[in-house]
Amino acid sequence: MEQRIRALLPTDRHTLRKVNDPELYIADWTDWSHKNRKKGADFTGIKITSDKQEINTIQVLNPDKREIIYDIFGDNALPVEKTEKECRQCECVLFPHDTTHPGHWVLFVELKYAYDEMYAFRKESDYPSSMVKQIIETVNYFRTKGILNTEKKVHAIVAFPNLEFSYHERFSLALQESDFSVEEILKTHKIIIRACNQVSVISPKRIKWTNQ
């Protein structure tokens, strides 16, 4: 899968790394950097580290230190030919270094830094629907390009890192109000959606959701 990404997508817009750290922290610094530019903020975008960051993150636990590849998407990382419209994209994708087994997991990630529960789920923002659309468009792009098999099930985290409680059920209910559902997304797009801030790598074929 790594080779297909490198061959089929613009390498200057993708940051691919192989890691085996027991913990990975994923954060989007875009909003923080814009608000703190006068204070000397010198970084914007997605950052994945093995140590905790200064802002809230989602966490990927890797207790067996398995080799993982992550791909951070830069601006317009999924270009669409012969059209001015850009593909909506999520933040990044992670997968095992060894993807020879057809049952290996693939995890797409989308983050939104809503201040609190009220902002995360207010109807005016419609964050749940927007986040899911970004995931779906990214996955569909990977399938169209031949990076992912059209029949392969993949996983996706849609996360509000500032929320420190279990919010998957609230997210699911909000989705239904936007004519989506977790079940429909799995059936139609073969994407297993979970709203949470933490996931554990169990094996090359399995990951496990956790609430915190």
C-alpha positions in Angstrom: 0.0 0.0 0.0 2.9 2.3 0.8 4.4 1.7 -2.7 1.0 2.5 -4.4 0.7 5.8 -2.5 4.2 6.8 -3.5 3.6 5.8 -7.1 0.1 7.2 -7.6 0.0 10.3 -5.5 2.1 13.5 -5.4 4.9 12.8 -3.0 5.5 16.5 -2.1 2.0 16.5 -0.5 2.3 13.4 1.5 4.5 12.6 4.5 5.0 8.9 4.8 6.9 7.5 7.8 7.5 4.0 9.3 7.3 3.9 13.1 7.0 1.2 15.8 6.5 3.4 18.9 4.2 2.0 21.7 2.2 5.2 21.6 1.4 7.7 18.8 -0.3 11.1 19.3 -2.1 12.7 16.4 -3.0 16.4 16.5 -4.0 19.1 14.1 -2.2 22.4 14.8 -3.9 24.5 12.2 -6.4 26.3 14.4 -3.9 26.8 17.2 -1.3 28.1 14.9 -3.6 30.7 13.4 -4.7 31.9 16.8 -1.1 32.1 18.1 0.7 33.4 15.1 1.7 36.5 17.0 3.2 34.4 19.8 5.7 32.8 17.4 3.8 29.7 16.2 5.9 28.2 13.5 3.9 25.0 12.6 0.5 24.3 11.1 -1.2 21.1 10.0 -1.1 17.5 11.2 1.6 16.3 13.5 2.2 12.7 14.6 4.6 12.1 17.5 5.6 9.4 20.0 5.3 11.9 22.9 2.3 13.9 24.1 1.9 17.3 22.4 0.9 20.7 23.8 -2.6 20.4 22.5 -5.1 17.6 22.8 -4.6 14.7 20.5 -6.0 11.3 19.6 -3.9 8.4 20.6 -2.9 5.2 18.8 -1.7 2.5 21.3 0.8 0.0 19.9 1.8 -2.1 22.9 3.6 -4.8 20.8 5.6 -2.1 18.9 4.4 -3.3 15.5 5.7 -1.5 12.5 3.1 1.0 11.3 3.1 3.3 8.3 1.4 6.7 8.5 0.7 9.1 5.7 -0.1 12.7 6.6 -2.0 14.6 3.9 -0.8 18.0 3.0 -2.8 20.7 1.1 -4.5 19.3 -2.0 -3.0 15.9 -1.4 -5.7 14.2 -3.5 -5.7 16.1 -6.7 -8.6 15.7 -9.2 -7.6 15.9 -12.8 -9.5 17.9 -15.4 -11.6 19.8 -12.9 -11.1 22.8 -10.6 -12.8 21.0 -7.8 -10.5 19.5 -5.1 -11.3 16.2 -3.4 -12.3 16.7 0.2 -9.8 14.9 2.4 -9.3 13.8 5.9 -6.1 14.3 8.0 -4.1 11.1 7.5 -4.2 7.3 7.1 -2.3 4.6 9.1 -1.8 0.9 8.2 0.6 -2.0 9.1 4.0 -2.0 7.4 3.2 -5.6 6.2 0.1 -5.3 4.1 0.6 -8.6 2.3 -2.4 -10.2 4.1 -5.7 -9.1 2.5 -7.2 -8.8 6.0 -4.9 -6.1 7.2 -6.4 -3.0 8.9 -6.4 0.5 7.4 -7.3 3.5 9.6 -8.4 6.9 8.3 -8.5 9.9 10.7 -10.4 13.1 10.8 -10.2 15.6 13.7 -12.2 18.7 14.7 -11.2 20.9 17.6 -14.6 22.0 18.9 -14.3 23.8 22.2 -16.8 21.6 24.0 -19.8 19.3 23.5 -22.1 22.1 22.6 -19.9 23.3 19.8 -19.1 19.8 18.6 -22.7 18.9 18.1 -24.5 22.2 17.3 -26.6 21.9 14.1 -25.2 25.1 12.6 -21.7 23.6 12.3 -22.9 20.1 11.3 -19.5 18.7 12.2 -20.5 15.0 12.2 -21.8 15.0 8.7 -18.9 17.1 7.4 -16.3 14.8 9.0 -17.9 11.7 7.6 -18.1 13.2 4.1 -14.4 13.9 4.3 -13.7 10.3 5.3 -15.9 8.9 2.5 -14.4 11.1 -0.2 -10.9 10.2 0.9 -11.6 6.5 0.9 -13.4 6.6 -2.4 -10.4 8.4 -3.9 -8.1 5.7 -2.6 -10.3 3.1 -4.2 -10.6 4.9 -7.5 -6.8 5.2 -7.7 -6.4 1.5 -7.0 -4.6 2.1 -3.7 -7.4 0.3 -1.9 -9.5 -2.7 -3.2 -13.1 -1.6 -3.8 -14.3 -4.5 -1.6 -12.0 -3.9 1.3 -13.5 -2.8 4.6 -11.5 0.0 6.3 -11.7 1.8 9.6 -12.1 5.5 10.4 -11.8 7.6 13.5 -13.9 10.8 13.6 -12.6 12.6 16.7 -13.1 15.6 18.9 -9.8 15.6 20.8 -11.1 18.3 23.3 -13.9 16.0 24.5 -12.8 13.8 27.4 -15.8 11.5 27.5 -17.4 8.8 25.4 -19.3 10.5 22.6 -19.8 7.8 19.9 -23.5 7.5 20.7 -24.0 11.2 20.5 -22.1 11.3 17.2 -24.3 8.5 15.8 -27.5 10.3 16.7 -26.2 13.6 15.2 -25.4 11.7 12.0 -28.9 10.3 11.7 -30.3 13.9 11.8 -28.2 14.5 8.7 -29.6 11.5 6.8 -26.5 9.4 7.6 -26.0 6.4 9.8 -23.0 4.3 11.0 -24.7 1.2 9.6 -25.4 2.7 6.2 -21.8 3.9 5.9 -20.6 0.4 6.5 -23.0 -1.1 4.1 -22.6 1.4 1.3 -19.0 2.5 1.6 -17.4 -0.4 3.6 -16.1 2.0 6.2 -16.3 1.2 9.9 -16.8 4.6 11.6 -16.1 5.2 15.2 -16.2 8.5 17.1 -13.5 8.3 19.8 -10.1 9.6 20.9 -8.1 6.3 21.2 -7.5 3.1 19.3 -5.3 0.1 20.0 -3.3 -1.9 17.5 -3.9 -5.6 18.4 -2.4 -7.3 15.3 -1.8 -6.7 11.6 -5.5 -7.7 11.1 -7.1 -6.1 14.1 -7.5 -2.8 15.9 -9.7 -2.0 18.9 -11.6 1.1 19.7 -11.5 2.7 23.1 -13.2 5.7 24.5 -10.3 7.6 25.9 
